[in-house]
Amino acid sequence: MNFRALAARFALVFSCGLMVAAPASAHFWQCVTFARSVSGIDIHGNANTWWSKAAGHYQRGHTPKVGAVMSFEANGRMRMGHVAMVSQVVNDREVLLTHANWSRPGAVERNVRAVDVSPNNDWSQVKVWYAPTGDLGTTVYPVNGFIYANDDGGDATATTTSAVLTADQKADQKTNLANVIALAAIQKF
């Protein structure tokens, strides 16, 4: 077997591996990178640092607003905390969240239910939809509050769609590259 044939076979096997390893919609999201990309709130670091890092840079409060990031406190179940973007305010005790890495590792969930269960109706404690159980469950999560994006007239829904499309487009580029490599390898035979 000559070098060209060996290289073509290697390219074919490699490209097939890329197609399996990176399907078009594959992307492993952490909650912080996803929340930053969909909310426009440019805070870096673990989720448990977002509340303090927002001070002096972003407005913070205890009233949910579309596009705001709900900042979960670190606790025994979530040592690094969690952040999620509010995609809809249903009423004064319920919102829909769009977030990543909650029910399934790295997965994005859109418009999942979160309910304020705090005794003072101040959003300091919530229950959040958990897909594997198909319910809110019994766990109560402590919340710092909401971090509000600087009002630049942007549309939070458009931002969410844009960030997800960008991730999907990157995965598509990998798949397209794998297809080009495979086609080139096949044409060499």
C-alpha positions in Angstrom: 0.0 0.0 0.0 1.4 3.3 -1.0 1.5 6.5 1.2 -1.4 8.2 -0.7 -3.7 5.2 -0.2 -2.8 5.0 3.5 -3.4 8.7 3.9 -6.7 8.5 2.2 -7.9 5.7 4.3 -6.7 7.5 7.5 -8.6 10.6 6.4 -11.7 8.5 5.8 -11.6 6.8 9.2 -10.8 10.2 10.9 -13.7 12.0 9.2 -16.1 9.2 10.1 -15.0 9.5 13.7 -15.7 13.3 13.5 -19.2 12.7 12.3 -19.9 10.3 15.1 -18.2 12.4 17.8 -19.7 15.8 16.7 -23.2 15.5 15.3 -24.8 18.7 14.0 -26.4 19.7 17.2 -23.7 18.6 19.6 -22.3 21.1 22.0 -21.5 20.6 25.7 -22.6 23.7 27.5 -21.7 24.8 31.0 -24.3 27.0 32.7 -22.1 30.0 32.9 -20.9 30.0 29.2 -24.5 29.5 28.1 -26.0 32.2 30.4 -23.3 34.6 29.3 -24.0 34.0 25.6 -27.8 34.3 25.8 -28.1 37.1 28.3 -25.4 39.5 27.3 -24.1 39.6 30.9 -20.4 39.4 30.5 -19.3 37.8 33.8 -16.6 35.1 33.9 -16.0 32.5 36.6 -18.0 29.9 38.4 -21.7 30.5 38.8 -21.2 31.0 42.6 -19.1 34.1 41.9 -21.6 35.8 39.5 -23.7 37.6 42.2 -20.7 39.3 43.8 -19.0 40.0 40.5 -22.1 41.7 39.2 -22.0 44.3 42.0 -21.1 47.7 40.5 -21.3 46.4 36.9 -24.9 45.3 36.6 -28.1 46.0 38.4 -29.2 43.3 40.8 -32.5 42.7 42.5 -35.2 40.2 43.6 -37.8 40.7 40.8 -37.6 38.4 37.8 -37.4 40.1 34.4 -37.1 38.6 30.9 -33.4 38.4 30.0 -32.2 38.6 33.6 -30.0 35.9 35.0 -31.2 34.0 38.1 -28.1 33.5 40.4 -28.3 30.3 42.5 -26.3 30.1 45.7 -23.7 27.4 46.0 -24.9 24.6 48.3 -24.3 20.9 48.9 -25.9 19.8 45.7 -24.4 22.6 43.6 -21.0 23.4 45.0 -20.3 25.9 42.1 -23.8 27.4 42.1 -25.9 27.8 38.9 -27.0 30.6 36.6 -30.1 30.6 34.3 -31.7 33.2 32.1 -35.3 34.2 32.7 -37.1 33.6 29.3 -40.6 34.4 30.5 -42.3 35.8 33.7 -45.5 33.7 34.1 -46.7 35.5 37.3 -45.2 36.9 40.5 -44.3 33.4 41.7 -43.4 31.5 38.5 -40.9 32.0 35.7 -39.6 30.0 32.7 -35.9 29.6 32.6 -33.6 28.8 29.7 -30.4 27.3 31.0 -27.7 24.6 30.4 -26.2 21.7 32.4 -29.2 21.1 34.7 -31.2 18.0 33.9 -28.7 16.5 31.6 -24.9 17.2 31.5 -24.1 19.8 28.9 -27.7 20.0 27.5 -29.7 23.2 27.0 -33.2 23.4 28.3 -35.6 26.1 27.1 -38.5 27.5 29.0 -38.5 25.2 32.0 -40.6 26.1 35.0 -39.1 27.6 38.2 -41.3 28.5 41.1 -40.7 30.9 44.0 -41.2 28.9 47.2 -39.7 31.4 49.6 -41.9 32.1 52.6 -41.6 35.9 52.0 -42.3 35.7 48.2 -38.8 37.3 47.6 -37.4 34.7 45.2 -34.7 33.6 47.7 -35.8 29.9 47.4 -37.0 28.1 44.2 -37.9 24.7 42.9 -36.9 24.1 39.3 -38.2 21.6 36.7 -36.0 18.5 36.5 -36.6 16.5 33.3 -35.6 13.0 34.6 -38.4 13.1 37.1 -40.8 15.2 35.0 -41.6 17.4 37.9 -40.3 20.2 40.1 -39.3 17.7 42.7 -38.8 18.3 46.4 -35.4 20.1 46.4 -35.5 23.8 47.3 -32.6 25.8 45.9 -31.3 29.0 47.5 -31.1 32.0 45.1 -29.1 35.2 45.5 -31.4 37.1 43.2 -31.5 38.4 39.6 -28.7 40.1 37.6 -30.2 42.4 35.0 -28.5 43.0 31.6 -27.6 46.6 30.9 -30.5 48.0 29.0 -29.3 48.4 25.5 -32.6 47.9 23.7 -31.7 44.4 22.7 -34.2 41.6 22.5 -33.4 38.7 24.9 -35.3 36.2 22.7 -33.3 37.1 19.7 -30.1 36.9 21.7 -31.0 33.4 22.9 -31.7 32.2 19.4 -28.6 33.8 18.1 -26.3 32.1 20.6 -27.8 28.7 20.1 -27.6 29.0 16.3 -24.0 30.0 16.6 -23.2 26.9 18.6 -25.2 24.7 16.1 -23.4 26.4 13.2 -20.0 25.6 14.7 -21.0 21.9 15.1 -22.3 22.0 11.5 -18.9 23.3 10.3 -17.1 20.4 12.0 -19.5 17.9 10.3 -19.1 19.7 6.9 -15.3 19.5 7.3 -15.6 15.8 8.0 -17.7 15.3 4.9 -15.2 17.2 2.7 -12.3 15.0 4.1 -14.3 11.8 3.5 -15.2 12.9 0.0 -11.6 13.8 -0.8 -10.4 10.4 0.5 -13.0 8.5 -1.5 -12.1 10.4 -4.7 -8.4 9.4 -4.3 -9.3 5.7 -4.8 
